[in-house]
Amino acid sequence: MKRTIQTAALAAVFGLLASGVAPAQASRPVEPPRVRGYEALHRAAQAVERNARDLHEEVDRHFRPSPAYDQLHQQTREIERLARAVHDITDEARNAALLRAAVAKLDAEVHQFVGLVEEAKHFREIPPRAYVHLRKEAGQLHQAVQAMMFELN
């Protein structure tokens, strides 16, 4: 009797294999859906995270004498944290809605930072060359985040 059950089970497996359906297919884990252009977004997230870290270092190195230093420092830390979160989301290949929300939050923070940097009155004590460099870096970061948002939409 036991041998008949084993033979029947083997016959069923061979029948499935012959029909093109393998029994192991049902037990394979399902990958979460990837975002369109995932690899490009992942590379962009890495670059944005690096740029945010550089921006934070730039603020700490050159802008301490500015009356706006505390706010600049706080915002660059938040931008760096949000950029890391976006990069982590792309590492884990989570869903597009979560990634869009994280990038939108990062974009809002970067936009606010760029607005503060554009107010030159806060930077009278700062060498003009350092100020121009900060504006350039902030602009590049903003463009990179905008490109990510464009890619997601």
C-alpha positions as CSV (number, residue, x, y, z in Angstrom):
1,M,0.0,0.0,0.0
2,K,2.8,2.4,1.0
3,R,4.6,1.6,-2.3
4,T,1.4,2.4,-4.3
5,I,1.1,5.9,-2.6
6,Q,4.8,6.6,-3.4
7,T,4.3,5.5,-7.0
8,A,1.2,7.7,-7.3
9,A,3.0,10.7,-5.9
10,L,5.9,10.1,-8.2
11,A,3.5,9.9,-11.1
12,A,1.9,13.1,-10.1
13,V,5.3,14.9,-9.9
14,F,6.3,13.6,-13.3
15,G,2.9,14.6,-14.7
16,L,3.5,18.2,-13.4
17,L,7.0,18.3,-14.8
18,A,5.7,17.0,-18.2
19,S,3.1,19.7,-18.2
20,G,5.7,22.4,-17.6
21,V,4.7,23.2,-14.0
22,A,7.3,22.3,-11.4
23,P,6.2,21.7,-7.8
24,A,9.0,24.0,-6.5
25,Q,7.4,27.0,-8.3
26,A,4.7,27.3,-5.7
27,S,7.2,27.6,-2.8
28,R,9.4,30.3,-4.3
29,P,9.3,33.6,-2.4
30,V,7.7,36.5,-4.3
31,E,9.9,39.5,-4.9
32,P,8.4,42.9,-4.2
33,P,7.6,44.9,-7.3
34,R,10.5,47.0,-8.3
35,V,10.2,50.6,-9.3
36,R,10.6,51.4,-13.0
37,G,14.2,52.4,-13.6
38,Y,15.3,51.0,-10.3
39,E,19.0,50.8,-11.0
40,A,19.1,54.4,-12.1
41,L,17.2,55.5,-9.0
42,H,19.5,53.5,-6.8
43,R,22.6,55.2,-8.3
44,A,20.9,58.6,-8.0
45,A,20.1,57.9,-4.3
46,Q,23.7,57.0,-3.6
47,A,24.9,60.2,-5.3
48,V,22.3,62.3,-3.4
49,E,23.4,60.8,-0.2
50,R,27.1,61.6,-0.9
51,N,26.2,65.1,-2.0
52,A,24.2,65.6,1.2
53,R,27.1,64.4,3.3
54,D,29.5,66.8,1.4
55,L,27.1,69.7,1.9
56,H,26.9,69.0,5.6
57,E,30.7,69.0,5.9
58,E,30.9,72.2,3.9
59,V,28.5,74.0,6.2
60,D,30.3,72.8,9.3
61,R,33.7,73.8,7.9
62,H,33.0,77.3,6.5
63,F,29.7,78.6,7.9
64,R,30.1,78.6,11.7
65,P,30.6,82.4,11.8
66,S,27.2,82.9,10.1
67,P,24.2,83.9,12.1
68,A,22.3,81.2,10.1
69,Y,24.7,78.4,11.0
70,D,22.4,76.7,13.5
71,Q,19.6,76.5,10.9
72,L,22.0,75.5,8.1
73,H,23.5,72.8,10.2
74,Q,20.1,71.4,11.3
75,Q,18.8,71.4,7.8
76,T,21.9,69.7,6.3
77,R,21.6,67.0,9.0
78,E,18.0,66.5,8.1
79,I,18.8,66.4,4.3
80,E,21.5,63.9,5.0
81,R,19.1,61.7,7.1
82,L,16.4,61.9,4.4
83,A,18.9,61.1,1.6
84,R,20.1,58.0,3.6
85,A,16.4,57.0,4.0
86,V,15.8,57.3,0.2
87,H,19.0,55.2,-0.4
88,D,17.8,52.6,2.1
89,I,14.4,52.3,0.4
90,T,16.1,51.7,-3.0
91,D,18.4,49.1,-1.3
92,E,15.4,47.2,-0.1
93,A,13.5,47.7,-3.4
94,R,10.3,48.7,-1.7
95,N,7.3,50.0,-3.5
96,A,7.2,53.1,-5.6
97,A,4.7,55.0,-3.4
98,L,7.0,54.8,-0.4
99,L,9.9,56.0,-2.5
100,R,7.9,58.9,-4.0
101,A,6.9,60.1,-0.5
102,A,10.5,59.9,0.8
103,V,11.9,61.7,-2.3
104,A,9.1,64.4,-2.0
105,K,10.0,65.0,1.6
106,L,13.7,65.3,0.7
107,D,12.8,67.6,-2.1
108,A,10.9,69.9,0.2
109,E,13.8,70.0,2.7
110,V,16.3,70.7,0.0
111,H,14.1,73.4,-1.5
112,Q,13.8,75.1,1.9
113,F,17.6,74.9,2.3
114,V,18.2,76.5,-1.1
115,G,15.9,79.3,-0.1
116,L,17.9,80.0,3.0
117,V,21.2,79.9,1.1
118,E,19.8,82.4,-1.4
119,E,19.3,84.9,1.3
120,A,22.8,86.4,1.1
121,K,22.2,88.7,4.2
122,H,23.0,85.8,6.5
123,F,26.4,85.3,5.1
124,R,28.2,88.7,5.4
125,E,31.0,87.1,7.6
126,I,31.6,84.3,5.1
127,P,34.2,84.5,2.4
128,P,32.4,85.1,-1.0
129,R,34.1,82.1,-2.5
130,A,32.8,79.7,0.2
131,Y,29.3,81.2,-0.2
132,V,29.4,80.7,-4.0
133,H,30.5,77.2,-3.5
134,L,27.7,76.4,-1.1
135,R,25.1,77.9,-3.5
136,K,26.6,75.7,-6.3
137,E,26.5,72.6,-4.2
138,A,22.9,73.3,-3.0
139,G,21.8,73.9,-6.5
140,Q,23.4,70.6,-7.7
141,L,21.7,68.7,-4.9
142,H,18.4,70.2,-5.7
143,Q,18.7,69.3,-9.4
144,A,19.6,65.7,-8.5
145,V,16.6,65.4,-6.2
146,Q,14.4,66.9,-8.9
147,A,15.7,64.4,-11.4
148,M,14.8,61.6,-9.1
149,M,11.3,63.0,-8.7
150,F,11.0,63.2,-12.5
151,E,12.1,59.6,-12.9
152,L,9.5,58.5,-10.4
153,N,6.6,60.3,-12.1
